[in-house]
Amino acid sequence: MTAQASSALAYSYLKRYEFSPKTLRVTCILDMGHSGITITFGIFLQKIMDVYLTRTNRNLGGRDMDKILMKFIVDKFKKENDISADIFNSPKYAKHRIKMLPIIEKARKNLTTNSEVDV
C-alpha cells in the first residue's frame, strides 16, 4: 500500500460516519514533506474508498516554502525600516537568516491549521 492510499484510508476511517451511502465525496489530501509535495484525490462513499489521482512534485516542498516566507518577511522588514541592503542574498547576513529558519519553519507548520501566524 502506498503512503497516499494509507492517508486516504485513514481519512475514510475517521470520517466514515459522515459519508453518505449514495453521494460521492471527493477529497484532496495534501502532503508537503521537506523536499517534495504530493496531492492525492480520493473518492469516498460510506463503505467504499478509491484513490482517484496522485501527483508528486519532488522539486517543491517545505524548504522552498520556507524560502518564500523568509523572502516575504525580509522584504516587508526592509520596506518598513527603509533599508536598501540586499539582506536576503548577502553573505554578511547569513547568520541572521540561519537564526530565522526555525522560526519560519514553525510559522509554516502553524499555517497548516491557522490562516494567520505572528512571526
N, C-alpha and C positions, 0 to 999 in steps of 0.2 A: 504494500500500500504506500502511495506517495504521501509526502507531507501535506500537500494540498488536499488530497482526498481525506486524510485524517482530520484536518481542520474542518472540512465540510461535514464530516461525520460527527465530530464533537459539537458543532453548531446545531446540527439536526437533532442530536440527542438532547441538548439543553433547551431547545425551543419546540420540542415535539408536540407539546400540548397546545401551542399557538397555531399550528398548521391546520389548514382545512383539509378534509379528505378529498375534496373535489377541485379546489382552487390552487393553481400553481403559485409558488412563491419563488422568485428569482432573487438570489442574494449574491453580493460581491464580497469576497474575502480578500483583504489586502494584507500582505506580509512583507514588511520592509525590514530587511536584515542590514548588516553593517555595510555590505558592498553590493547588494542586489535587492530587487523588488519583484514580487510575484503577485499577480492578480488572478483570482480564481472566481469563476461564476458557477454557482450551484443552483440546481432546480430541486425544490422540495415540495412534497405532499406530506400528509400526516405520517405515512409509513414508508415512503419512497424518497430516496435521495439519489441525485445524479450530478456528477461533476461535468458541467457542460463545456467549459473552456478554461484553459490555464495558459497564461503568458508570463514570461520571465524576462527581465532586463538585468543582465549581470553588470551593467555599467552605471546603474543608478541605485543608490542605497542611502543608508543613514549618513555615511561620511559626506556624500555630496549635499545632502540636506543641511548638514552642519555647516558646510562651507557657505551655502546660500544664506542661511540665517546669520552667520557671522558677518558676511559682507553687508547684509541689510543693517545690522546693528552698528557696524563700524561707520557706514555711510551716514546713518542717522546721527551718530555721535559727532562726526565731522561737521555735518550741517548745523547742528545745534550749537557747537562750540567754535564755529568759523575756523576750522583747521583745513589747510590745503595740502598737508603732507600725505603721502601715499602710505597710510598706516597698514592697509591690508596686505600689500606686497613687499614692503620694505623689510630687509633683514634686521634693521635696527629695532623693530617692534615685534620680533619673533617670540620673545619671551612672554609678551602680553597676550599674543594670540594663543600660545600654548596654555596659558592660565585660563583663557576664555573657553577652551574646548569642552571641559567637563560641564561648565555652566550651560553652554549651548546645547550639549547632548541631553542634559536633564530637561531643558526647556522643550526640546523637540519631543522627548518622550511624554512630557506633560501635555503637549498639544494633541496627543492621541485622544485624550478624553476631554480636553478643555478647548474652548475656542480662543481664549486669550491666556497669555502667561507673562508674568513680570520677570524681567531679567536684570 
